[in-house]
């Protein structure tokens, strides 16, 4: 049953955010008997509330608070106030995620060692290895119910996958299948099997897709150790005279400021809000923001390489029918510098509905004319894939406070600066070429190389590092500077790897919960 | 607003024989066939409405989309302009600008010349408003979806599992790559 904690109860763990990181951490802590208050900026939407309509769902759940952008990335010109496509709701961006659940590869945890010194890149090995992560990946896969793990069958491939598979096999790719997906291929854990609705991004109405909002939060509530407060937007983390965190200040649904005391605080607001909150919480003791003695808070922002290839085929495809992303080629995710770049990428099927295709196929002011119009008019002949590749962390790619622009609470908005690294540009070019080859082999009559969408994979802005001078938190997500402050989302990522991040975020949250519960029982935090 | 919609619907019904813009030699078009529709705008005058209709089509020229479909976008803008004087003025000024660029009347210019004019104004507020209305309103309209073959939501019909999610005419991948559904 849902519990209610007093604002002055300083024995609670406060978790900021209820998504892949915060939602999972909250439930894991509550299961271990830790008292948790989870503060979520958004509202609570259940599968009954989700709408199978692209713009409708976007306006319902997307994080649309004002943000600014800078840098040479195409997002800054095409979507200047929408650097990311994430969610403001209970469950966070697990409402929107497509379900791709891949483990990082061994070499991707130690890229500084494997790739060497890449000019302009702020590469660093993770302070954890794949071997250390394996038991937690296993737990995360079981929790989510990832297909092709734990004896759970793969999903049936849809129309988009048939075209993708045909072209990929003709090209000689070996590892091509419907992916490891956090979408039930059969009923499991009180959730339905996938009905092939085609609206994975809009919140899964059938509940087949794992989402922290309805998979983790209700279980946390059943423990009696957990309270969820919605429309509670944290604007400051506070500390006592000794420098230890003692609470948070948030704006509630009525616009009033509240202060919740805390024994520990875990921040999981996604890689834009998390560093923003640390920076906004600066004080005379921490003039550069919390946990920022390294100067790395907000730095090394990564968003995966990304890009899409869409093809107009010679026959109807109807790629909108069925799961949005159940299809993968993993062959290109190796590190083979002979290709002209370090790191690798995954090719994953992707379909958008006609409303979003109109906005994204050729985004920005040049998105008009006969070529784009012909593709949209023949929507039922389209096939599509997404490129997810490892991008290089760069110190200049950063989330910072834009003090010239204020949000609805009068706080400075985050500015997101990004320039592609030369390695990113080379990898994207390679991936566009391979994607085009796949579709040409399958009978394409026209192909589109579509630039990145607003970022869904926001990573690295409070990265974990072995040495305090290189990053913001340690291998458990604990702040290098402040013993009772934790980073619990994708901000922790030292580097991005080629794989979709959610499984790793969930695995880290399970691991972090173990660490926090142990340290709390020892009385060290 | 309701009245406008009814008028448009009755117009569509009565003009079902109109198959497209009347194309004159040299690619010029004349939009007299659209006078009845254009005369009934709540805020835009007939010339502005017809020109915006043609610009909308020039931005996203369709072969399968009937010309009447493009009214979706202009009707929407007309409705917005009815309560927004500065928006209305931007349409009047925008049309005047492209008319001037076309030597007097955008609608009398050839397709090639019209495209060249649009390229010149690409990104200005008039252009961006008309383009975005096409993107966010026209392509979000069910009548347009029907022509393009987008079916939208499927939850109420039980999803696409039993409605053609696997019917594309490409070889069925082996079961290892694409297993059967659990109930099969």
Interface residues (C-beta under 8 A of the other chain):
Chain A: X51 X52 X53 X54 X55 X153 X154 X155 X156 X157 X158 X159 X161 X162 X163 X165 X166 X176 X177 X178 X185 X186 X187 X193 X194 X195 X196 X197 X198 X199 X205 X206 X315 X316 X317 X318 X320 X321 X322 X353 X354 X355 X357 X358 X359 X365 X366 X367 X368 X369 X370 X372 X373 X374 X376 X377 X378 X379 X380 X381 X442
Chain B: X59 X60 X61 X62 X63 X64 X65 X115 X118 X122 X123 X127 X128 X131 X134 X135 X136 X138 X139 X140 X144 X145 X147 X148 X149 X150 X151 X152 X153 X154 X155 X158 X159 X160 X161 X163 X164 X165 X166 X167 X168 X169 X170 X171 X172 X173 X176 X177 X178 X179 X180 X181 X182 X183
